[in-house]
């Protein structure tokens, strides 16, 4: 098979972390309401406050705060902006006296990447009996391939676009894509475009 070519685009960095203090969510909402769009989730099991932080050129991130100090940030396709969004919310909470001078840590939990093949397609037949592939077009339009090493998932859409999710690092994404494509070639699910054979 020829050299496979594709474009990759990060669509979401998902961070998780923890403040070294608890958060009164109602006070936090009152303190942040004039500065950000906020949504209070009053569920008994997992009460949280979602704060939407907008940047220039339309970029935005959702920072979720939990009473126990847990932080989750999603929605940013830019790592630096995701980190800055959390920093901004924590700084505002400190300025408003909602939390004390407490530290926090934050790490990338998951990177979601769109992969657009340029000279090939990945085609998984509806009746494919491939280990680690879940394919039910009646409930979800994409086949799901669960890669074991590295531990990531691929969504395989009918238009040949692929989504890779689960890797905490871009080097792992690169490795996962290469392993995935070798597996798809082994199962005869790769189709080269005309003129590329």
QUIRAJO-V586574 format. One line per field, one symbol per residue. psi: psi as a letter, one per 40 degrees, with the letter a starting at -180 (. if undefined). Layout:
psi = ???
This chain:
psi = iahhiiihhhehhhiiahifiihhdddddddededihihhhfiddghihhhhhiaifeiiihhhhideeihhhiehehdddddddddddddddddeediagiiiihihdhhhhhhhhdeiihhhidehghhehhhgeddheiihhhhdhigiihhhideeiihhieheidddddddddddddddddefehhiiiee.
